[in-house]
Each structure stands twice: as C-alpha cells, then as structure tokens.
Amino acid sequence: MQKERLIIIGSGPAGLTAALYTARANLEPLIITGDQLGGQISLTSEVENYPGFPDAITGPELVDLMQKQALKFGARIEYDYVSEVDFSSGPPFTLKTQNNKEYQADSIIITAGASPRRLGVPGEDEYIGRGVSYCGTCDGFFFRGKDVVVIGGGDSALEEGSFLTKYADRVRIIHRRDELRAGPVLIKRANHNPKISFIWNTVVDEVVGEDVVKGIRVKNIETGAAEELKTDGVFVFVGHYPNSTIFEGKLAMDEHGYLITDDHMQTNVPGIFAAGEIQDPMWKQIATSVGQGTMAAISCTRWFEALEDDLEPAAQA
Ligand code: NAP
C-alpha cells in the first residue's frame, strides 16, 4: 500500500492545474492519469479560446505545457486508472487501480472529467472504429475524400465538423432542432465552409453497414418522413456524461451523475474535492476547468493547513 498526502484522479486541465498549485504548496501531489493523459483536450485539434494563445494551440501541445509546468514544481504522474475507491472511513482514503496498485491518500482531488455521450441507436456500438467515431481529430484522417455526417448542434459538432472538412469531401451536420446551440464564431465558420451543409429537425434512428458504415436511417421529427442517407462516417457529438460511476453511493451527486461540490470545491466528504467536468454540468470550458482546478487546489491546501493547526478539517475560505 503506497501512502500519499494528495492524489489527483484525472489529468485534464482541472487535474493538471490542481497539481501545479498543490505542488507549489509542497503537497507533492500524485496524479493518476486515467485512460487519456490530458483528458478531452488531448483529442482536440485546435484550441482558440484559451487565453494566452492568440494564434491557437493544439490540444496535445497545451496538455504537454500544462504537464511540464506541474511536474517542474514536484507533481508526480502515474499512468494508471482508478477503478475502486473506499471513502467510508478516513482520511486516509483508499484507492485501487487497474494496474493492481493500492494507495492511501490523506486528501483527494477528483478531476476525472466526462466522456462523449452515445446516441444509443442500433448499429452505433457495432460500427465503432468502422465508421462511427466520437473524435474528429483522432479519426478524420481515415475519411480523406469521403462523405461523413456529424450528429449534434453544439460547439463540438461545429468545431469538429469544420475540422473534418480538411479530409472529407462533404460534411453534413444533422441536428435535431432548427437552431444551433453552438456559439456564433463556430456557426459563422461552418456557414462559410462550402463543404458543410445542414440537415435540420432530424434524428438518427439507425447506423447501417456491411462490415463498415454504409449509411444512416434518419427521421424528420416535424414531418415524420424517414429516409436512408448514404455516408462513410458518422461522427457523434451529442454531449458528455460525467465519469463518476465509481463514486456512486460514495459521494453526493445530482440526478445526472455530476458530483456535488460546495463553494470550496469540496464534496460531501471532508478532504475530498472535485473540479472540472465531473462536477460541472454548465460551463465546460478549458478556462473554467483550470479555474475550478485552482479553487480545489487552494481549498485542499487550506484543508491541510487546518488539519496541521489542529482545526476543524474543513476548507477555510
Ligand atoms: P452540448 O453543448 O451539450 O451539445 C450537444 C448537442 O447534441 C446539442 O446540440 C444537442 O441538441 C445534441 N443532442 C444531445 N442529445 C442528442 C441526441 N440524443 N440526438 C441528437 N442530438 C442530440 O455538447 P458539446 O457540443 O460537446 O459541448 C460541451 C461543452 O463544451 C459546451 O459547454 C461547449 O460550449 C464546450 N465546447 C466548447 C468549444 C469551444 O468553445 N471551442 C468546443 C467544444 C466544446 P440540442 O441543442 O437540441 O439540445
């Protein structure tokens, strides 16, 4: 059993920022990365709205810089995945990982993020990796000269749709309403892209194929008219769900699985904090995750100070 003062679960912008701040406060945080170092931004082509990078920066480059900065001040990193937690007593709390390691930690900051939501229609799971994708940056290259559809009407759908035109000859964005949720910059860019067109008020009923994706069956929700559209790729961007399954019954969460935190980013268990998309159903930006990671780190530092001063172990503002 490895004993740590602070473990940070997850390595997206919230986790890497919490690591930077707590490392500078001499808490020697150990980051357990999760499946993907950097979380969702490591799968993002270009980040144009994170302050300080007026010419944009790629997601992986930003992750690399954030990681370097945290490690420079003494954070440590473990490429592993937390699979089980025991918060019933403690601190210290107990964690188990996929690599069969067991840890005890006096405090934990949970920044395990969110994962892409699936459509939940027949054929979707069957054709993942064979035409169905949740990441344009990862898979766009395989659709050079091909036809793809993008499902969704938010920032991800429009941003990834625009990115996919680097490869695909045609990108049709299929949205269930006739009004986009995405921001005006991304809408304007998509409207000016001759490879992009929109199909409104339409939902996907099925992904069809033979070994690989050949098309989708769609339905217009206003007229009820159904048709099959031929396509080579189906890129799904219909939102995210928080990666909170392992905390069920152990931490307070809302009806959608987002962890509930107080003003100090502390969960209902003293000494356990959360930041980023696992507790944020609303803002979901790199900049807001960085801010929440900062808040969790400062609260955690104060929680340790209060413990050391033999005070009530609560995050002091
Ligand atoms: P989102 O904003 O939740 O949008 C999800 C989209 O999918 C919505 O248009 C929604 O339709 C649609 N949808 C949901 N369930 C569906 C279903 N079952 N079938 C068909 N369509 C469905 O998710 P997101 O685009 O991934 O963005 C998540 C967050 O990240 C947002 O806060 C966004 O601002 C942020 N983000 C920002 C940037 C950027 O600033 N460059 C880039 C990417 C993401 P309705 O509109 O009808 O609800």
Boltz pocket constraint, residues with backbone or C-beta under 6 A from the ligand:
constraints:
  - pocket:
      binder: B
      contacts: [[A, 46], [A, 48], [A, 49], [A, 118], [A, 119], [A, 151], [A, 152], [A, 153], [A, 154], [A, 155], [A, 156], [A, 157], [A, 159], [A, 174], [A, 175], [A, 176], [A, 177], [A, 179], [A, 180], [A, 181], [A, 202], [A, 203], [A, 237], [A, 238], [A, 239], [A, 240], [A, 282], [A, 283], [A, 284], [A, 285]]
      max_distance: 6.0
